Amino acid sequence: MRQVTGVLFLLVSLCGAASADTGPITYGQTLTGTLAAAAGEQDVYTFTAPANGRVLVRVVSVSGQVGVGVDLFRVGTGSVGTAGSIGPVATIEQATVLSGESYEIRVPPIPTGAGYPGQGYRVFLQSTTDPVGAPAVALGATPTGSIDQVGEMDFFTIAATGGDEILFTVNRTSGVVDPSAVVYFPGAACSPSYGLLDGTNNPTVQTQCLFDTTGTYAFAIEDVDDAATGALDNVETGGYGFTVECFSGGCLSATTTTTAGGTTTIPDSTTTTTLVPPTEQLVPGTKLLLKDKTGKPQKRLLIVTVKDDALTLGEGNGSADDPRTFGAALRVRSTAGGFDTTYALPAAQWKAIGADGAGKGYRYADKSRSVGPVASLMVKPKRLMVIAKGAELDANLATDPNPIDVVFTMGGARYCAQFGGDVSFKAAKKLTARKAPAPFACP
């Protein structure tokens, strides 16, 4: 189970016992089952692929016999993957599935020793092309999590540019797990390359991968069991932490440092680019909605809309103002309300609206709020819209926070709005502010 700190949120795998050891299963889901005493029983789980891609199917024996197997079939066509094991885990990796087609995951009996009757198992399905419920991780991130079920895999995604060489360093923080990172490429996987696997001394395992093509890639943290030489049994549990760092390539230019005078330098292996301090634009506050509920911070909701000619995309795609490369930030502040927090909006979560170079704007998406409370943000010429929610949103209605400052920074562009104007306030419930004039200065 992923318990993410800093840039990530708490992600819990969907678990549950299938009522009849058969039925539907979805990406990112784990189901439990038991092979009954009837000879020849084969449990079957079904899913329909939402899009073309590749999947991982894993079956883990959790009680009864050790041996386990799994088959993946395309309905009406035949087998597309099969796996057995000497130990308690069987994994089919990178099986190709087609959009709209129906598939069956079959868990067959493999009698060994006392036989298979009563054997308990877990079956797990995930897309390695577009994993469901996988938080995005940015370069420089240091998240933490835990493997708290035998055979569990925690999935994440990372955005990489062609030519980037990225180093994943994973270490144990509790328990006896030997965690490592596996990165999934089309048709292949980049597995742990080196590290210490001694089973006792807080092992550190590193995976170094070269990304040939620009895109978003899935990677998983799993246990590499070292109980026996060469064993990959995935049977241990415990906490882990990991870092993601650029080893070589263009990603080196994404490392930033702040220097005196407010300028920001971006070091590269050959050049250094200096960004000027942000240019402030004072814009009117079109509409702000803030909801709160006493004792339930998870119910907080903030929606901000700004419409003004002063809103631009700065220098545009590929420039120092492009949030897909350098990220952005959102500050929400109220002196009266006693809150002032700046939320990082990392580059990995941004996409261009429309074709690259069209200048239509950028969209930030983090529906699961893995990085912070901002779920979505759209910036277009003349328009900005923000949706943020949850307990990480440091804005409350215990007292009247009027006025509320909202500052959006994107490279050298900084837009400042102050929401007062036509205000309606209900303590601990709701505040709306409309048609606020531009502030006199940025906070």
PyMOL commands that set and color helices and strands:
alter all, ss='L'
color gray80, all
select helices_A, chain A and resi 250-254+260-262+297-299+323-326+347-349
alter helices_A, ss='H'
color red, helices_A
select strands_A, chain A and resi 2-3+10-11+14-17+23-24+29-34+43-48+53-63+69-74+78-84+89-97+102-107+120-127+144-147+154-160+164-172+179-185+188-190+194-195+204-211+215-223+238-248+257-258+264-267+272-275+279-282+285-291+301-307+328-334+339-345+350-352+362-365+374-380+383-389+404-410+413-419+422-426+430-436
alter strands_A, ss='S'
color yellow, strands_A
deselect
rebuild
show_as cartoon
